Amino acid sequence: MEKKLYRSTQNKMIAGVCSGLAEYINIDPTIIRVIWALIGLTGTGLIAYLVCALIIPEKPSNIIDA
């Protein structure tokens, strides 16, 4: 089965970008959130997060986590 990147609908804090990325690469979402927060301090991370929240589709409800 092909892996696809989606924003998480269940384990989200703001838009589900970090938890969706964590599901995609199979690691703990907290690690992604900490890294993104550190990058966000530069200002670039905030813009990147907003772009990702707009571009990455939300996970459809008919897809079951493995």
Residue pairs with C-beta under 8 A, 6 or more apart in sequence:
3 24
4 24
5 20
5 21
5 24
5 56
6 20
6 23
6 24
6 56
6 57
6 58
6 59
6 60
6 63
7 15
7 16
7 17
7 19
7 20
7 53
7 56
7 57
7 58
7 59
8 16
8 19
8 20
8 23
8 29
8 59
9 16
9 58
9 59
9 61
10 19
11 19
11 23
11 29
12 19
12 20
13 19
13 33
14 49
14 53
15 49
15 52
15 53
16 53
16 58
16 59
17 36
17 49
17 52
17 53
17 56
18 29
18 32
18 33
18 36
19 29
19 32
20 56
20 59
21 32
22 28
22 29
22 31
22 32
23 29
23 65
36 45
36 49
37 45
38 45
39 45
39 48
40 46
40 49
